[in-house]
């Protein structure tokens, strides 16, 4: 049996100005605040003697690796991201950066913004353009119906009520 190696779906390389600012702020905090603190605590723990049984030293080294991994990821990712700050010419359709008001089948009104995959947060109403809902919303207009398939195999429909660009 031949197995295909696991690969992530291709990510979009777009981000909002707010999203880029958040990633840069996270990178700055990790590099200038958190990493120096952890490095200092690892040095202090190493000075205590036997490192093989020193939990503070072991945890600190692990945390440093995590910070370094995230810093490398953020630097590489920020190099390839394209900041999209200008709204599209045709504002009657849903494109990247749009705020969209939807109504589901039960009559509940929902509000989402289409953003890049690096900044999605459903609690804040930010949906990735790479997510099933984001892909389904692209190029739709007010009063269009949007259908997506849920993980359990069922379908869910939404109606586009409004589109807004800020």
N, C-alpha and C positions, 0 to 999 in steps of 0.2 A: 504494500500500500504506500503510495506517495503522498506525503503531507506537504502542504504549502506552508511556508513560514508565515507566522502571524505578522500582519502589518496594519498600522493604523490607517483609517480612511484619510484621503488627502485633506489637509486643512486649508481653509482659505487664508490668504495672507493679507487680510484687511482688518483694520481696527479703527475705532472712533478716537478722536483726540482725548476724550476722558479715559478711555481704556489704556491708551499709550501712557498717559500721565500716571495712572495707577501702577502699571508695570514698571515704569522708571522709578517711581517712589519706592516700590517694593525692592527693586534692585539696589537702590541707594541705601535703604535701611539695612538690608542684609549685609552689604559690603562695608558700610561705615559705622554701623552700630552693633548689630548682632554678632558678626564674625569676630571683631576685636574683643568683645566680652567673652565669647566662648573660648577664644584663643588664650586669653588671660586665665580663665578658670582651668583650662587644660594644663597650662604651665604650672599653676599652683598645685594642681593634683599630682603632676609628675614629680614635683619637688618633695612630695610626701614619702616617696620610696617606691615599694613594690608596685609596679604598674599592672601586673597580671591579675591582681585581685582588687584593684582600685576602681570601684564603680564610677566615681566621678570622672576619672581619666577615660575609662572605656566609653561612657556615655558622651563625654565631651568630644572625643575623637569621632564618634559616630555622627554627632550633631554637626561637626565641622564638614564631614563628607556630604551630609545632606545640604548644608548651606552652599558649599562649593558646586554641587550638582545643579542646584536651582539657579545660582548665579551664572553658570555656564549656559544653561538653557535660556535664561532671560536675555543674556547678551546676544546669543545666536538668533533668537526669535525676533528681538527688536531690530536686528539688521535686515531681516527679510520682510517685516511688516510694512504695509503701505497705509498711512494715515489718510482716511477719507473724511474730510471736513466740509466739503462742498456738497449740498444736496443735488440730486439729479435734476435735469432740465424738465422732465416729465414728472410732475409731482402728483399726478392722478393715479400712479401705480406704485406698488410697494417695491422698494429697493433697499439696499443696505442703509442703515441709519434711521429708517422710518419708525415712527411710533404708530402702532396699529390698534384700533379698538375692534374687538371681535365679540360675537355673541355665539355661545354654544347652543347645543340642542335643547338644553333645559332653560334657556333664556338668561343665563348668567353672562354678564358683560365682563370681558377681560381686556387688559391693556398690556401690550408687549412692544419691545423695541428690538429690531433686528440688528445684531452686533456680530463681531468676529468671534471665532471659537475660543479666543484667549480671555474673553471678558463676560461670557454668559453667566447669568445668575437668575434663576427663576424666581427667587424670593423678591428680587428687585424688578422683575418683569423684563429681563434681558434674555432674549432667545438667540442662539447662534444661527447664522445663515446656513451652517452645515447640518443642523438638526432637522429631523423630518418636518416639523412644523415650519421652521424657517425656509426650507426648500419649497414647501408647498405654498407659502405665502408670496414668494417672489413673483413679481409681475402681475399680481392680482390687483383688482380695482374695487372700489366701494360697491357693495351689493353682490360681489362674487361669493360663491360657496367654495370652501376649502375643506377637503377631506384628507385625513391622515389615518394610517393604520397604527394602532397601538401595539405594544409588545405582546399582549395576550391574543392578538389576531383580530380583534374587533376594530371597527372603524368609528371615527369620531368626526363630526362635521362642525364647521364654524362658518359664520357669515361675517364678511368684512363690513363694519359700520362706518369707520373713519380712518383716514390716513393723514398723518401730520409729520412734517419735517421742521426741526427747529434750527 
